[in-house]
Amino acid sequence: LSANIFIFSCGLIGILFAIFLFMCVSAISLGGGRDEERGLTASGSDDELITIYETIREGAKAFLWAEYQICFMFVVVFGFLIFVLVSHVDGAWDFSVGALTAISFVVGALTSILAGYIGMMVAVFSNARTTISAKKEGEQGWVESFNTAFRA
């Protein structure tokens, strides 16, 4: 019981820390708003940066969709293959074992796909904001761009 509490507590702390880091990175606005007084927003000359960011984001989504269509076919075919092959145990058929193994494979594959999608979206989200941070003069630009990239 205490191991379960420790595991879930660590998971919750990790999720809360990820939310905190996301809020730090998302405070860097790409287009106007209340962040202007803190100097964390794109200037009027950064319209091209925003256009490039949106284009890259759409391209990343299109790439992932094309990749995931193939992954979904792979998961279906190999999930069925795992179900059939694992169900035959010691000369007898036990479909409950095959089903649990196949479900575990599918859940693992889908969580891996979700992690890949989140990772790609975080990378695209933070890259433009790192560029905005790097445009500041002197050491402040280095420090803020590094912190933005590291927090992402």
N, C-alpha and C positions, 0 to 999 in steps of 0.2 A: 504493500500500500504506500509506504513512504517513497519507494522508487517511482511509482506512478505520479505522486504529487510533485516530486522533484522534476521529472520529465516534463509534465504539463506546465509547471512553473517556468522552467527554462524556455519552453516554446512560447509561452505568453510574453515573457520578457523580450525574447527575440522579435516577436511581432510588434510589440510596442516600440522597441528601438528602431525597427524598420519604418514604422509610421513617423516617428520623430525625424529620422533622416530624410524621408520623403518631404515632410513639411519644410525642412531647412532648404532643400533643393528647390522646391516649388515656390519658395519665397522670391526667387529670382524670376521676375516677370519678363516675358518676351514682348509684351506690348502694352505699355501704359498701365494705368491703375494706381493704386495707393502705394506701390513700391517706389514711385518716382522720387519721393523725398529722401529715400535711403540710398539712392543711386544704384538700385538693383534692377533697372529696366533697360530695355533696348532703346537706342536713340532712333530718330527718324531715318538715319542712314542705314539702319539695320533691317529695312524691309526685305532686302535680298536674303539676309540670314534667315528670317522667318519663312520666306518662300522656300528656301532650301530645306529648312527643318521640316516643313509640312510635306514636301516632296519625298524626303527620305523616310518620313513616318509612313506615308502611303505605300512607298516601295517596300518597306520592311513588312508591312501587313500583307501585301500581295505575295511577297516571297514566302512568308510563313504559311499563308493559306495554300500555296502550291505545294510546299513541302509537306504540310500536314495532311493533304489529301492522299499523298503516297503513304505517309505514316499510318493513316487510318486503315488503308487497304492492308498494309503489313500486319497491323494489330489484329484485324479480323481474321486473316488467313492463319497467322501463327497462333492466335488464341484458340481457333478451332483445332489446329494441329496439336497443340498442347493438351487441349481437352480430351481428344481421342487417345493420344499416346499415353497420357498419364492415367487415364481411366482403366486401362488394362493392367491389372496388378496380379501377379502370381497366377496367371492363367484364368482369372475371373475379371469380370467388368464391375468396377466400382465408380459409378459416374459422379458420386459426391466428391471424391478425391480429385477427379479430373476437373469438375466444375470449380472447386475452390482454387485449384492451381491456375486455371484459366482466368478466373476473376482476379486473382492476385496479379497475374501478368498484365491484364487490361488496365487495372487500377494503376499499376506502376507506370505503364506506358502513357496513360492519360495525365498523370501528375508530372511526368517528365516533359510532356508536350506543354502543359500549363507553365511549368518553370521556364522553359525555353521562350515562350511568348512573353512572360513577364520580364525576363531578362532582356529581351530585345527591345521592348517598349521602354524600360528603364534607361537603357543605353541611349536610345534616340532622344528620350525626354531630357536627359542630363547633358548631352553633348552641346546643344545650343546654349544651354544655361552656363556651361563651363566656358564657352566662347565669350559670352557677355561678361562673365566675371574676369576673364583674362584681359579684357580691353581697358581695365582700369590702369592708371599710371603706376609705374614703379613696382615696388615690392608688394603693394596691396593687391595688384593684379595677379602676381604669382601666388600669393597666399590664398586669395579667395578662389582662384581657378583650381588650385590643388585641392582645397577643402571641398569645393563643389564636386569635383571628379571623384574624390575619395568617398564622399557621402553617398554618391550614387551607387 
